Amino acid sequence: MEFPAVCVVMTTKTAGGIIDLLEGKVSTASDEDARKIYVAASRAERLLAIAVPKSQTARLQALLNGVKCSTKLHQI
């Protein structure tokens, strides 16, 4: 199933481990959390919004920009 827009939410408990995995670091405790984020994110057709704790925002944005993803940061 796909949707025009999807919002995934990373909690303060899981965001660090998920981003570690995306950066290529070993974090077996976060494998399942990362898989769930991947499944949800891969359903977006046009827009993917990612809610992440402020403490992890810079890491995720740098990672996405590093692979040429267009990002737009909105802090709330």
mmCIF file of the N, C-alpha and C atoms, coordinates in Angstrom:
data_MODEL
# 
_entry.id   MODEL 
# 
loop_
_atom_site.group_PDB 
_atom_site.id 
_atom_site.type_symbol 
_atom_site.label_atom_id 
_atom_site.label_alt_id 
_atom_site.label_comp_id 
_atom_site.label_asym_id 
_atom_site.label_entity_id 
_atom_site.label_seq_id 
_atom_site.pdbx_PDB_ins_code 
_atom_site.Cartn_x 
_atom_site.Cartn_y 
_atom_site.Cartn_z 
_atom_site.occupancy 
_atom_site.B_iso_or_equiv 
_atom_site.pdbx_formal_charge 
_atom_site.auth_seq_id 
_atom_site.auth_comp_id 
_atom_site.auth_asym_id 
_atom_site.auth_atom_id 
_atom_site.pdbx_PDB_model_num 
ATOM 1   N N  . MET A 1 1  ? 0.820  -1.180 0.000  1.00 0.00 ? 1  MET A N  1 
ATOM 2   C CA . MET A 1 1  ? 0.000  0.000  0.000  1.00 0.00 ? 1  MET A CA 1 
ATOM 3   C C  . MET A 1 1  ? 0.866  1.247  0.000  1.00 0.00 ? 1  MET A C  1 
ATOM 4   N N  . GLU A 1 2  ? 0.477  2.243  -0.777 1.00 0.00 ? 2  GLU A N  1 
ATOM 5   C CA . GLU A 1 2  ? 1.184  3.509  -0.790 1.00 0.00 ? 2  GLU A CA 1 
ATOM 6   C C  . GLU A 1 2  ? 0.216  4.642  -0.493 1.00 0.00 ? 2  GLU A C  1 
ATOM 7   N N  . PHE A 1 3  ? 0.774  5.752  -0.037 1.00 0.00 ? 3  PHE A N  1 
ATOM 8   C CA . PHE A 1 3  ? -0.031 6.907  0.335  1.00 0.00 ? 3  PHE A CA 1 
ATOM 9   C C  . PHE A 1 3  ? 0.632  8.164  -0.215 1.00 0.00 ? 3  PHE A C  1 
ATOM 10  N N  . PRO A 1 4  ? -0.149 9.206  -0.544 1.00 0.00 ? 4  PRO A N  1 
ATOM 11  C CA . PRO A 1 4  ? 0.443  10.447 -1.047 1.00 0.00 ? 4  PRO A CA 1 
ATOM 12  C C  . PRO A 1 4  ? 1.457  11.049 -0.068 1.00 0.00 ? 4  PRO A C  1 
ATOM 13  N N  . ALA A 1 5  ? 1.167  10.969 1.219  1.00 0.00 ? 5  ALA A N  1 
ATOM 14  C CA . ALA A 1 5  ? 2.053  11.527 2.242  1.00 0.00 ? 5  ALA A CA 1 
ATOM 15  C C  . ALA A 1 5  ? 2.106  10.592 3.439  1.00 0.00 ? 5  ALA A C  1 
ATOM 16  N N  . VAL A 1 6  ? 3.273  10.522 4.046  1.00 0.00 ? 6  VAL A N  1 
ATOM 17  C CA . VAL A 1 6  ? 3.475  9.674  5.222  1.00 0.00 ? 6  VAL A CA 1 
ATOM 18  C C  . VAL A 1 6  ? 4.281  10.468 6.239  1.00 0.00 ? 6  VAL A C  1 
ATOM 19  N N  . CYS A 1 7  ? 3.935  10.329 7.497  1.00 0.00 ? 7  CYS A N  1 
ATOM 20  C CA . CYS A 1 7  ? 4.714  10.915 8.579  1.00 0.00 ? 7  CYS A CA 1 
ATOM 21  C C  . CYS A 1 7  ? 5.187  9.776  9.478  1.00 0.00 ? 7  CYS A C  1 
ATOM 22  N N  . VAL A 1 8  ? 6.495  9.676  9.672  1.00 0.00 ? 8  VAL A N  1 
ATOM 23  C CA . VAL A 1 8  ? 7.037  8.698  10.608 1.00 0.00 ? 8  VAL A CA 1 
ATOM 24  C C  . VAL A 1 8  ? 7.581  9.449  11.812 1.00 0.00 ? 8  VAL A C  1 
ATOM 25  N N  . VAL A 1 9  ? 7.477  8.832  12.957 1.00 0.00 ? 9  VAL A N  1 
ATOM 26  C CA . VAL A 1 9  ? 7.891  9.476  14.201 1.00 0.00 ? 9  VAL A CA 1 
ATOM 27  C C  . VAL A 1 9  ? 8.949  8.620  14.878 1.00 0.00 ? 9  VAL A C  1 
ATOM 28  N N  . MET A 1 10 ? 10.087 9.249  15.153 1.00 0.00 ? 10 MET A N  1 
ATOM 29  C CA . MET A 1 10 ? 11.147 8.591  15.914 1.00 0.00 ? 10 MET A CA 1 
ATOM 30  C C  . MET A 1 10 ? 11.130 9.179  17.319 1.00 0.00 ? 10 MET A C  1 
ATOM 31  N N  . THR A 1 11 ? 11.084 8.330  18.295 1.00 0.00 ? 11 THR A N  1 
ATOM 32  C CA . THR A 1 11 ? 11.038 8.791  19.679 1.00 0.00 ? 11 THR A CA 1 
ATOM 33  C C  . THR A 1 11 ? 12.442 9.039  20.209 1.00 0.00 ? 11 THR A C  1 
ATOM 34  N N  . THR A 1 12 ? 12.525 9.698  21.346 1.00 0.00 ? 12 THR A N  1 
ATOM 35  C CA . THR A 1 12 ? 13.829 9.939  21.959 1.00 0.00 ? 12 THR A CA 1 
ATOM 36  C C  . THR A 1 12 ? 14.498 8.618  22.325 1.00 0.00 ? 12 THR A C  1 
ATOM 37  N N  . LYS A 1 13 ? 13.718 7.608  22.592 1.00 0.00 ? 13 LYS A N  1 
ATOM 38  C CA . LYS A 1 13 ? 14.254 6.298  22.968 1.00 0.00 ? 13 LYS A CA 1 
ATOM 39  C C  . LYS A 1 13 ? 14.875 5.575  21.776 1.00 0.00 ? 13 LYS A C  1 
ATOM 40  N N  . THR A 1 14 ? 14.328 5.753  20.576 1.00 0.00 ? 14 THR A N  1 
ATOM 41  C CA . THR A 1 14 ? 14.772 4.962  19.427 1.00 0.00 ? 14 THR A CA 1 
ATOM 42  C C  . THR A 1 14 ? 15.566 5.726  18.370 1.00 0.00 ? 14 THR A C  1 
ATOM 43  N N  . ALA A 1 15 ? 15.447 7.030  18.315 1.00 0.00 ? 15 ALA A N  1 
ATOM 44  C CA . ALA A 1 15 ? 16.042 7.806  17.221 1.00 0.00 ? 15 ALA A CA 1 
ATOM 45  C C  . ALA A 1 15 ? 17.556 7.635  17.113 1.00 0.00 ? 15 ALA A C  1 
ATOM 46  N N  . GLY A 1 16 ? 18.261 7.701  18.210 1.00 0.00 ? 16 GLY A N  1 
ATOM 47  C CA . GLY A 1 16 ? 19.718 7.592  18.173 1.00 0.00 ? 16 GLY A CA 1 
ATOM 48  C C  . GLY A 1 16 ? 20.189 6.282  17.578 1.00 0.00 ? 16 GLY A C  1 
ATOM 49  N N  . GLY A 1 17 ? 19.586 5.183  17.997 1.00 0.00 ? 17 GLY A N  1 
ATOM 50  C CA . GLY A 1 17 ? 19.963 3.869  17.482 1.00 0.00 ? 17 GLY A CA 1 
ATOM 51  C C  . GLY A 1 17 ? 19.640 3.700  16.017 1.00 0.00 ? 17 GLY A C  1 
ATOM 52  N N  . ILE A 1 18 ? 18.494 4.221  15.592 1.00 0.00 ? 18 ILE A N  1 
ATOM 53  C CA . ILE A 1 18 ? 18.099 4.132  14.180 1.00 0.00 ? 18 ILE A CA 1 
ATOM 54  C C  . ILE A 1 18 ? 19.068 4.934  13.316 1.00 0.00 ? 18 ILE A C  1 
ATOM 55  N N  . ILE A 1 19 ? 19.405 6.135  13.742 1.00 0.00 ? 19 ILE A N  1 
ATOM 56  C CA . ILE A 1 19 ? 20.344 6.956  12.973 1.00 0.00 ? 19 ILE A CA 1 
ATOM 57  C C  . ILE A 1 19 ? 21.728 6.330  12.980 1.00 0.00 ? 19 ILE A C  1 
ATOM 58  N N  . ASP A 1 20 ? 22.125 5.703  14.086 1.00 0.00 ? 20 ASP A N  1 
ATOM 59  C CA . ASP A 1 20 ? 23.396 4.964  14.111 1.00 0.00 ? 20 ASP A CA 1 
ATOM 60  C C  . ASP A 1 20 ? 23.424 3.926  12.990 1.00 0.00 ? 20 ASP A C  1 
ATOM 61  N N  . LEU A 1 21 ? 22.346 3.162  12.851 1.00 0.00 ? 21 LEU A N  1 
ATOM 62  C CA . LEU A 1 21 ? 22.279 2.150  11.790 1.00 0.00 ? 21 LEU A CA 1 
ATOM 63  C C  . LEU A 1 21 ? 22.378 2.785  10.409 1.00 0.00 ? 21 LEU A C  1 
ATOM 64  N N  . LEU A 1 22 ? 21.686 3.888  10.205 1.00 0.00 ? 22 LEU A N  1 
ATOM 65  C CA . LEU A 1 22 ? 21.729 4.563  8.910  1.00 0.00 ? 22 LEU A CA 1 
ATOM 66  C C  . LEU A 1 22 ? 23.126 5.087  8.597  1.00 0.00 ? 22 LEU A C  1 
ATOM 67  N N  . GLU A 1 23 ? 23.881 5.408  9.628  1.00 0.00 ? 23 GLU A N  1 
ATOM 68  C CA . GLU A 1 23 ? 25.252 5.876  9.452  1.00 0.00 ? 23 GLU A CA 1 
ATOM 69  C C  . GLU A 1 23 ? 26.244 4.727  9.291  1.00 0.00 ? 23 GLU A C  1 
ATOM 70  N N  . GLY A 1 24 ? 25.743 3.500  9.386  1.00 0.00 ? 24 GLY A N  1 
ATOM 71  C CA . GLY A 1 24 ? 26.608 2.334  9.194  1.00 0.00 ? 24 GLY A CA 1 
ATOM 72  C C  . GLY A 1 24 ? 27.207 1.779  10.465 1.00 0.00 ? 24 GLY A C  1 
ATOM 73  N N  . LYS A 1 25 ? 26.782 2.272  11.603 1.00 0.00 ? 25 LYS A N  1 
ATOM 74  C CA . LYS A 1 25 ? 27.291 1.763  12.877 1.00 0.00 ? 25 LYS A CA 1 
ATOM 75  C C  . LYS A 1 25 ? 26.467 0.544  13.288 1.00 0.00 ? 25 LYS A C  1 
ATOM 76  N N  . VAL A 1 26 ? 27.088 -0.374 14.001 1.00 0.00 ? 26 VAL A N  1 
ATOM 77  C CA . VAL A 1 26 ? 26.400 -1.572 14.457 1.00 0.00 ? 26 VAL A CA 1 
ATOM 78  C C  . VAL A 1 26 ? 25.533 -1.219 15.665 1.00 0.00 ? 26 VAL A C  1 
ATOM 79  N N  . SER A 1 27 ? 24.269 -1.564 15.571 1.00 0.00 ? 27 SER A N  1 
ATOM 80  C CA . SER A 1 27 ? 23.318 -1.290 16.649 1.00 0.00 ? 27 SER A CA 1 
ATOM 81  C C  . SER A 1 27 ? 22.201 -2.320 16.548 1.00 0.00 ? 27 SER A C  1 
ATOM 82  N N  . THR A 1 28 ? 22.514 -3.560 16.876 1.00 0.00 ? 28 THR A N  1 
ATOM 83  C CA . THR A 1 28 ? 21.538 -4.643 16.697 1.00 0.00 ? 28 THR A CA 1 
ATOM 84  C C  . THR A 1 28 ? 20.272 -4.436 17.522 1.00 0.00 ? 28 THR A C  1 
ATOM 85  N N  . ALA A 1 29 ? 20.361 -3.683 18.598 1.00 0.00 ? 29 ALA A N  1 
ATOM 86  C CA . ALA A 1 29 ? 19.176 -3.434 19.425 1.00 0.00 ? 29 ALA A CA 1 
ATOM 87  C C  . ALA A 1 29 ? 18.150 -2.590 18.683 1.00 0.00 ? 29 ALA A C  1 
ATOM 88  N N  . SER A 1 30 ? 18.574 -1.861 17.641 1.00 0.00 ? 30 SER A N  1 
ATOM 89  C CA . SER A 1 30 ? 17.676 -0.971 16.911 1.00 0.00 ? 30 SER A CA 1 
ATOM 90  C C  . SER A 1 30 ? 17.234 -1.529 15.561 1.00 0.00 ? 30 SER A C  1 
ATOM 91  N N  . ASP A 1 31 ? 17.636 -2.729 15.235 1.00 0.00 ? 31 ASP A N  1 
ATOM 92  C CA . ASP A 1 31 ? 17.291 -3.320 13.930 1.00 0.00 ? 31 ASP A CA 1 
ATOM 93  C C  . ASP A 1 31 ? 15.790 -3.303 13.647 1.00 0.00 ? 31 ASP A C  1 
ATOM 94  N N  . GLU A 1 32 ? 15.004 -3.762 14.594 1.00 0.00 ? 32 GLU A N  1 
ATOM 95  C CA . GLU A 1 32 ? 13.552 -3.852 14.380 1.00 0.00 ? 32 GLU A CA 1 
ATOM 96  C C  . GLU A 1 32 ? 12.919 -2.475 14.291 1.00 0.00 ? 32 GLU A C  1 
ATOM 97  N N  . ASP A 1 33 ? 13.374 -1.539 15.110 1.00 0.00 ? 33 ASP A N  1 
ATOM 98  C CA . ASP A 1 33 ? 12.856 -0.171 15.039 1.00 0.00 ? 33 ASP A CA 1 
ATOM 99  C C  . ASP A 1 33 ? 13.167 0.455  13.680 1.00 0.00 ? 33 ASP A C  1 
ATOM 100 N N  . ALA A 1 34 ? 14.378 0.236  13.198 1.00 0.00 ? 34 ALA A N  1 
ATOM 101 C CA . ALA A 1 34 ? 14.780 0.775  11.894 1.00 0.00 ? 34 ALA A CA 1 
ATOM 102 C C  . ALA A 1 34 ? 13.962 0.140  10.769 1.00 0.00 ? 34 ALA A C  1 
ATOM 103 N N  . ARG A 1 35 ? 13.693 -1.140 10.872 1.00 0.00 ? 35 ARG A N  1 
ATOM 104 C CA . ARG A 1 35 ? 12.890 -1.822 9.859  1.00 0.00 ? 35 ARG A CA 1 
ATOM 105 C C  . ARG A 1 35 ? 11.493 -1.219 9.785  1.00 0.00 ? 35 ARG A C  1 
ATOM 106 N N  . LYS A 1 36 ? 10.896 -0.941 10.923 1.00 0.00 ? 36 LYS A N  1 
ATOM 107 C CA . LYS A 1 36 ? 9.555  -0.353 10.958 1.00 0.00 ? 36 LYS A CA 1 
ATOM 108 C C  . LYS A 1 36 ? 9.550  1.038  10.332 1.00 0.00 ? 36 LYS A C  1 
ATOM 109 N N  . ILE A 1 37 ? 10.578 1.832  10.611 1.00 0.00 ? 37 ILE A N  1 
ATOM 110 C CA . ILE A 1 37 ? 10.677 3.165  10.009 1.00 0.00 ? 37 ILE A CA 1 
ATOM 111 C C  . ILE A 1 37 ? 10.832 3.031  8.495  1.00 0.00 ? 37 ILE A C  1 
ATOM 112 N N  . TYR A 1 38 ? 11.654 2.092  8.048  1.00 0.00 ? 38 TYR A N  1 
ATOM 113 C CA . TYR A 1 38 ? 11.848 1.879  6.608  1.00 0.00 ? 38 TYR A CA 1 
ATOM 114 C C  . TYR A 1 38 ? 10.538 1.503  5.925  1.00 0.00 ? 38 TYR A C  1 
ATOM 115 N N  . VAL A 1 39 ? 9.802  0.575  6.509  1.00 0.00 ? 39 VAL A N  1 
ATOM 116 C CA . VAL A 1 39 ? 8.533  0.133  5.916  1.00 0.00 ? 39 VAL A CA 1 
ATOM 117 C C  . VAL A 1 39 ? 7.568  1.305  5.810  1.00 0.00 ? 39 VAL A C  1 
ATOM 118 N N  . ALA A 1 40 ? 7.442  2.079  6.860  1.00 0.00 ? 40 ALA A N  1 
ATOM 119 C CA . ALA A 1 40 ? 6.532  3.228  6.829  1.00 0.00 ? 40 ALA A CA 1 
ATOM 120 C C  . ALA A 1 40 ? 6.994  4.269  5.810  1.00 0.00 ? 40 ALA A C  1 
ATOM 121 N N  . ALA A 1 41 ? 8.281  4.599  5.820  1.00 0.00 ? 41 ALA A N  1 
ATOM 122 C CA . ALA A 1 41 ? 8.808  5.627  4.924  1.00 0.00 ? 41 ALA A CA 1 
ATOM 123 C C  . ALA A 1 41 ? 8.696  5.212  3.463  1.00 0.00 ? 41 ALA A C  1 
ATOM 124 N N  . SER A 1 42 ? 8.838  3.941  3.191  1.00 0.00 ? 42 SER A N  1 
ATOM 125 C CA . SER A 1 42 ? 8.798  3.478  1.799  1.00 0.00 ? 42 SER A CA 1 
ATOM 126 C C  . SER A 1 42 ? 7.388  3.506  1.211  1.00 0.00 ? 42 SER A C  1 
ATOM 127 N N  . ARG A 1 43 ? 6.401  3.808  2.000  1.00 0.00 ? 43 ARG A N  1 
ATOM 128 C CA . ARG A 1 43 ? 5.020  3.889  1.521  1.00 0.00 ? 43 ARG A CA 1 
ATOM 129 C C  . ARG A 1 43 ? 4.657  5.267  0.976  1.00 0.00 ? 43 ARG A C  1 
ATOM 130 N N  . ALA A 1 44 ? 5.528  6.259  1.180  1.00 0.00 ? 44 ALA A N  1 
ATOM 131 C CA . ALA A 1 44 ? 5.245  7.635  0.750  1.00 0.00 ? 44 ALA A CA 1 
ATOM 132 C C  . ALA A 1 44 ? 5.419  7.774  -0.760 1.00 0.00 ? 44 ALA A C  1 
ATOM 133 N N  . GLU A 1 45 ? 4.404  8.322  -1.423 1.00 0.00 ? 45 GLU A N  1 
ATOM 134 C CA . GLU A 1 45 ? 4.484  8.553  -2.864 1.00 0.00 ? 45 GLU A CA 1 
ATOM 135 C C  . GLU A 1 45 ? 5.122  9.903  -3.195 1.00 0.00 ? 45 GLU A C  1 
ATOM 136 N N  . ARG A 1 46 ? 4.721  10.956 -2.484 1.00 0.00 ? 46 ARG A N  1 
ATOM 137 C CA . ARG A 1 46 ? 5.214  12.305 -2.808 1.00 0.00 ? 46 ARG A CA 1 
ATOM 138 C C  . ARG A 1 46 ? 5.861  13.018 -1.643 1.00 0.00 ? 46 ARG A C  1 
ATOM 139 N N  . LEU A 1 47 ? 5.382  12.790 -0.436 1.00 0.00 ? 47 LEU A N  1 
ATOM 140 C CA . LEU A 1 47 ? 5.881  13.541 0.716  1.00 0.00 ? 47 LEU A CA 1 
ATOM 141 C C  . LEU A 1 47 ? 6.153  12.597 1.868  1.00 0.00 ? 47 LEU A C  1 
ATOM 142 N N  . LEU A 1 48 ? 7.337  12.733 2.439  1.00 0.00 ? 48 LEU A N  1 
ATOM 143 C CA . LEU A 1 48 ? 7.690  11.987 3.644  1.00 0.00 ? 48 LEU A CA 1 
ATOM 144 C C  . LEU A 1 48 ? 8.080  12.994 4.711  1.00 0.00 ? 48 LEU A C  1 
ATOM 145 N N  . ALA A 1 49 ? 7.354  13.007 5.801  1.00 0.00 ? 49 ALA A N  1 
ATOM 146 C CA . ALA A 1 49 ? 7.687  13.863 6.945  1.00 0.00 ? 49 ALA A CA 1 
ATOM 147 C C  . ALA A 1 49 ? 8.245  12.960 8.036  1.00 0.00 ? 49 ALA A C  1 
ATOM 148 N N  . ILE A 1 50 ? 9.359  13.383 8.604  1.00 0.00 ? 50 ILE A N  1 
ATOM 149 C CA . ILE A 1 50 ? 9.986  12.603 9.666  1.00 0.00 ? 50 ILE A CA 1 
ATOM 150 C C  . ILE A 1 50 ? 10.040 13.468 10.915 1.00 0.00 ? 50 ILE A C  1 
ATOM 151 N N  . ALA A 1 51 ? 9.383  13.029 11.959 1.00 0.00 ? 51 ALA A N  1 
ATOM 152 C CA . ALA A 1 51 ? 9.430  13.720 13.246 1.00 0.00 ? 51 ALA A CA 1 
ATOM 153 C C  . ALA A 1 51 ? 10.530 13.057 14.071 1.00 0.00 ? 51 ALA A C  1 
ATOM 154 N N  . VAL A 1 52 ? 11.493 13.867 14.462 1.00 0.00 ? 52 VAL A N  1 
ATOM 155 C CA . VAL A 1 52 ? 12.652 13.353 15.195 1.00 0.00 ? 52 VAL A CA 1 
ATOM 156 C C  . VAL A 1 52 ? 12.955 14.302 16.349 1.00 0.00 ? 52 VAL A C  1 
ATOM 157 N N  . PRO A 1 53 ? 13.444 13.795 17.472 1.00 0.00 ? 53 PRO A N  1 
ATOM 158 C CA . PRO A 1 53 ? 13.782 14.687 18.586 1.00 0.00 ? 53 PRO A CA 1 
ATOM 159 C C  . PRO A 1 53 ? 14.829 15.721 18.162 1.00 0.00 ? 53 PRO A C  1 
ATOM 160 N N  . LYS A 1 54 ? 14.737 16.908 18.736 1.00 0.00 ? 54 LYS A N  1 
ATOM 161 C CA . LYS A 1 54 ? 15.676 17.987 18.392 1.00 0.00 ? 54 LYS A CA 1 
ATOM 162 C C  . LYS A 1 54 ? 17.132 17.561 18.557 1.00 0.00 ? 54 LYS A C  1 
ATOM 163 N N  . SER A 1 55 ? 17.393 16.693 19.519 1.00 0.00 ? 55 SER A N  1 
ATOM 164 C CA . SER A 1 55 ? 18.768 16.257 19.776 1.00 0.00 ? 55 SER A CA 1 
ATOM 165 C C  . SER A 1 55 ? 19.356 15.445 18.628 1.00 0.00 ? 55 SER A C  1 
ATOM 166 N N  . GLN A 1 56 ? 18.515 14.907 17.745 1.00 0.00 ? 56 GLN A N  1 
ATOM 167 C CA . GLN A 1 56 ? 18.975 14.074 16.633 1.00 0.00 ? 56 GLN A CA 1 
ATOM 168 C C  . GLN A 1 56 ? 18.774 14.733 15.272 1.00 0.00 ? 56 GLN A C  1 
ATOM 169 N N  . THR A 1 57 ? 18.210 15.934 15.259 1.00 0.00 ? 57 THR A N  1 
ATOM 170 C CA . THR A 1 57 ? 17.868 16.602 14.005 1.00 0.00 ? 57 THR A CA 1 
ATOM 171 C C  . THR A 1 57 ? 19.075 16.823 13.102 1.00 0.00 ? 57 THR A C  1 
ATOM 172 N N  . ALA A 1 58 ? 20.149 17.349 13.642 1.00 0.00 ? 58 ALA A N  1 
ATOM 173 C CA . ALA A 1 58 ? 21.330 17.654 12.826 1.00 0.00 ? 58 ALA A CA 1 
ATOM 174 C C  . ALA A 1 58 ? 21.916 16.393 12.208 1.00 0.00 ? 58 ALA A C  1 
ATOM 175 N N  . ARG A 1 59 ? 21.970 15.317 12.970 1.00 0.00 ? 59 ARG A N  1 
ATOM 176 C CA . ARG A 1 59 ? 22.508 14.047 12.446 1.00 0.00 ? 59 ARG A CA 1 
ATOM 177 C C  . ARG A 1 59 ? 21.677 13.531 11.280 1.00 0.00 ? 59 ARG A C  1 
ATOM 178 N N  . LEU A 1 60 ? 20.355 13.524 11.452 1.00 0.00 ? 60 LEU A N  1 
ATOM 179 C CA . LEU A 1 60 ? 19.488 13.003 10.393 1.00 0.00 ? 60 LEU A CA 1 
ATOM 180 C C  . LEU A 1 60 ? 19.539 13.895 9.164  1.00 0.00 ? 60 LEU A C  1 
ATOM 181 N N  . GLN A 1 61 ? 19.512 15.201 9.359  1.00 0.00 ? 61 GLN A N  1 
ATOM 182 C CA . GLN A 1 61 ? 19.559 16.112 8.222  1.00 0.00 ? 61 GLN A CA 1 
ATOM 183 C C  . GLN A 1 61 ? 20.880 15.969 7.461  1.00 0.00 ? 61 GLN A C  1 
ATOM 184 N N  . ALA A 1 62 ? 21.991 15.846 8.167  1.00 0.00 ? 62 ALA A N  1 
ATOM 185 C CA . ALA A 1 62 ? 23.289 15.664 7.507  1.00 0.00 ? 62 ALA A CA 1 
ATOM 186 C C  . ALA A 1 62 ? 23.326 14.356 6.726  1.00 0.00 ? 62 ALA A C  1 
ATOM 187 N N  . LEU A 1 63 ? 22.755 13.325 7.299  1.00 0.00 ? 63 LEU A N  1 
ATOM 188 C CA . LEU A 1 63 ? 22.705 12.025 6.618  1.00 0.00 ? 63 LEU A CA 1 
ATOM 189 C C  . LEU A 1 63 ? 21.883 12.102 5.338  1.00 0.00 ? 63 LEU A C  1 
ATOM 190 N N  . LEU A 1 64 ? 20.719 12.701 5.408  1.00 0.00 ? 64 LEU A N  1 
ATOM 191 C CA . LEU A 1 64 ? 19.848 12.815 4.234  1.00 0.00 ? 64 LEU A CA 1 
ATOM 192 C C  . LEU A 1 64 ? 20.465 13.726 3.171  1.00 0.00 ? 64 LEU A C  1 
ATOM 193 N N  . ASN A 1 65 ? 21.041 14.842 3.584  1.00 0.00 ? 65 ASN A N  1 
ATOM 194 C CA . ASN A 1 65 ? 21.697 15.740 2.631  1.00 0.00 ? 65 ASN A CA 1 
ATOM 195 C C  . ASN A 1 65 ? 22.906 15.068 1.981  1.00 0.00 ? 65 ASN A C  1 
ATOM 196 N N  . GLY A 1 66 ? 23.577 14.199 2.721  1.00 0.00 ? 66 GLY A N  1 
ATOM 197 C CA . GLY A 1 66 ? 24.734 13.489 2.205  1.00 0.00 ? 66 GLY A CA 1 
ATOM 198 C C  . GLY A 1 66 ? 24.412 12.537 1.067  1.00 0.00 ? 66 GLY A C  1 
ATOM 199 N N  . VAL A 1 67 ? 23.167 12.090 0.997  1.00 0.00 ? 67 VAL A N  1 
ATOM 200 C CA . VAL A 1 67 ? 22.745 11.197 -0.096 1.00 0.00 ? 67 VAL A CA 1 
ATOM 201 C C  . VAL A 1 67 ? 21.819 11.939 -1.058 1.00 0.00 ? 67 VAL A C  1 
ATOM 202 N N  . LYS A 1 68 ? 21.941 13.271 -1.054 1.00 0.00 ? 68 LYS A N  1 
ATOM 203 C CA . LYS A 1 68 ? 21.245 14.146 -2.006 1.00 0.00 ? 68 LYS A CA 1 
ATOM 204 C C  . LYS A 1 68 ? 19.720 14.152 -1.865 1.00 0.00 ? 68 LYS A C  1 
ATOM 205 N N  . CYS A 1 69 ? 19.230 13.919 -0.652 1.00 0.00 ? 69 CYS A N  1 
ATOM 206 C CA . CYS A 1 69 ? 17.793 14.048 -0.406 1.00 0.00 ? 69 CYS A CA 1 
ATOM 207 C C  . CYS A 1 69 ? 17.474 15.514 -0.132 1.00 0.00 ? 69 CYS A C  1 
ATOM 208 N N  . SER A 1 70 ? 16.408 15.980 -0.713 1.00 0.00 ? 70 SER A N  1 
ATOM 209 C CA . SER A 1 70 ? 15.959 17.337 -0.451 1.00 0.00 ? 70 SER A CA 1 
ATOM 210 C C  . SER A 1 70 ? 15.288 17.359 0.926  1.00 0.00 ? 70 SER A C  1 
ATOM 211 N N  . THR A 1 71 ? 15.732 18.256 1.783  1.00 0.00 ? 71 THR A N  1 
ATOM 212 C CA . THR A 1 71 ? 15.157 18.346 3.125  1.00 0.00 ? 71 THR A CA 1 
ATOM 213 C C  . THR A 1 71 ? 14.701 19.760 3.398  1.00 0.00 ? 71 THR A C  1 
ATOM 214 N N  . LYS A 1 72 ? 13.727 19.854 4.270  1.00 0.00 ? 72 LYS A N  1 
ATOM 215 C CA . LYS A 1 72 ? 13.244 21.158 4.740  1.00 0.00 ? 72 LYS A CA 1 
ATOM 216 C C  . LYS A 1 72 ? 12.945 20.978 6.218  1.00 0.00 ? 72 LYS A C  1 
ATOM 217 N N  . LEU A 1 73 ? 13.611 21.727 7.044  1.00 0.00 ? 73 LEU A N  1 
ATOM 218 C CA . LEU A 1 73 ? 13.489 21.580 8.493  1.00 0.00 ? 73 LEU A CA 1 
ATOM 219 C C  . LEU A 1 73 ? 12.432 22.537 9.041  1.00 0.00 ? 73 LEU A C  1 
ATOM 220 N N  . HIS A 1 74 ? 11.538 21.967 9.834  1.00 0.00 ? 74 HIS A N  1 
ATOM 221 C CA . HIS A 1 74 ? 10.530 22.755 10.560 1.00 0.00 ? 74 HIS A CA 1 
ATOM 222 C C  . HIS A 1 74 ? 10.645 22.352 12.028 1.00 0.00 ? 74 HIS A C  1 
ATOM 223 N N  . GLN A 1 75 ? 10.995 23.291 12.870 1.00 0.00 ? 75 GLN A N  1 
ATOM 224 C CA . GLN A 1 75 ? 11.100 22.997 14.299 1.00 0.00 ? 75 GLN A CA 1 
ATOM 225 C C  . GLN A 1 75 ? 9.827  23.431 14.996 1.00 0.00 ? 75 GLN A C  1 
ATOM 226 N N  . ILE A 1 76 ? 9.281  22.512 15.780 1.00 0.00 ? 76 ILE A N  1 
ATOM 227 C CA . ILE A 1 76 ? 8.074  22.841 16.535 1.00 0.00 ? 76 ILE A CA 1 
ATOM 228 C C  . ILE A 1 76 ? 8.290  22.521 17.993 1.00 0.00 ? 76 ILE A C  1 
# 
